[in-house]
Amino acid sequence: MAPMHRLLSKAGADRVSEGAAEELRRVLEEVAINLGREASILAGHAGRKTVRAEDIRLAAKRIIRE
């Protein structure tokens, strides 16, 4: 859980509960799985089995629209 506490602290939180750190871990895992799935599809469309950094970047742009 230490990495979750660090991330929340870097985001500006003064104190972080264990529940908040655990929830962040759960949410990030879900997002990472969806991102990996999308990147795998993109690699497949490019005729590759290997997921590359550019697949992750493009998948992130498609999934996380900011």
Buried (B, 14 or more C-beta within 10 A) or exposed (E): EEEBBEBBEEEEEEEBEEEBBEEBBEEEEEEEEEBBEBBBBBBEEEEEEEBEEEBBEBBBEEEEEE
